[in-house]
């Protein structure tokens, strides 16, 4: 009975980790897309050059 519970627990753990990693990959791709859009669509500064699009 104990080996069966260990196998089921391991399968549940690996399924949860796989789902979490897939969700993190999707979030990373969305953030990367927004970053690229912000980088490409930044406005020009007062001197005619490109201004920084972030406010750090």
N, C-alpha and C positions, 0 to 999 in steps of 0.2 A: 504494500500500500504506500509506503514512504517513497520508493523510487518513482511511482506513478505521480505522486504529488509534486515531487521535485521536477519531473519532466514537464508537467503542466505549468508549474510556476515559471520555469525557464522559458517555455514557449510564450507565456503571457508577457514576461519581461522583454523578450526579444521583439515581440509584436509591438509593444508600447514604444520601445526605443526606435524601431523602424518608422513608426508613424510620426514620432516627435522629430526625427531627423528629416523626414520628408517635408514636414511643416516648416522647419527651420530653413531648408533649402529654398522653399517657395518664398518665404519672407526675405531671404537674402537677395533673391532675384528681383523682387519688387523694389527693395531699397536701392539696389544697383541701378535699376531703370530710372528711378526718381533722381538719383545722383547724376546720372548721365544727362538727363533732360535739363536739370539745373545748371550743369556745367556748360552745355551747348547753348542754352537760351539766356545766358547772363547778359545784363545790360552793359552799355558802354559807360565809362566814368567821365568825370569832368574834363580830363585831359585828352579825351578821345580814345584812350585805351580801354581795355576790358577791365571792368571792376570785379572785385571779389564777390562771389555770389553767396558766400557764407558770412555769418556775423560772429566770429570768434574773438 
